[in-house]
Amino acid sequence: MKNILILIFLLFSIIGYSQTSNLKQSGQTVNITTVNAATYDLLATDYILNVTYTTTGAVTSLTLPTAQTVSGRIIVIKDAGGLAGTNNITIDTEGAETIDGSATAIISSNYSSINLYCDGTNWFIF
């Protein structure tokens, strides 16, 4: 059994995975998605992305798909792994949308976070 658990752990470490949980505060429940992979495309159910991907020398790339460009949408992205200073987290859009007028936003400080909202056309940092 121990060997099977080690094998599963190694498999997840190599291919990455994401896990979703819920946070309830003041009657509102939001999804917290743990991102443990080099790339991740935002889902309609995502609210908080808890990035724990920590492979040395690797960059984590999060994509905000055009289909998720919905007015009033809020996304919180957190470097929960604490290695963004070495392994930056790059947030980019799929199409012509921008993030504060740029094609990408980068988290480059350990344990930092970025809050984004959408006006239906583009994303903005707040």
Steps between C-alpha positions, in 0.01 A plus 500: 500500500784738586659442158170578328466830689857594411431418135184713500688789663777478240248486217323815625836671545593430139171576322352747748143521622241741622262460788191701583356578843252754632526797736186637665500847649203722581265261324702501177680188385792534260716237335865468588691311232848370579718519191795260506590495130713707263194619306138558594199641314251689714164325546160663541488365858837646607516791742822457697797329332733364766823445301728242663702390196858515626720323245838672506569715197147466365251773419133449573274634224134574572274581205182706521291357212294737286186311605568603862506872413174580677412839650528494878718188511759510781804273527758482779834333422730419794856366506425247774817304425717803586735467204378765255820697557692217333224337295279786379126454453395646163135586440403549137189531288394275218397764249518876458403566862751683717590513868539868596583571135768230475498153349611343831530556872777338703521404865871511581515534880469208739152460652362794300157508347315684228130590489333537162157614389348501155290771334376261232777595258827512696648412842618749760721467809352638823 
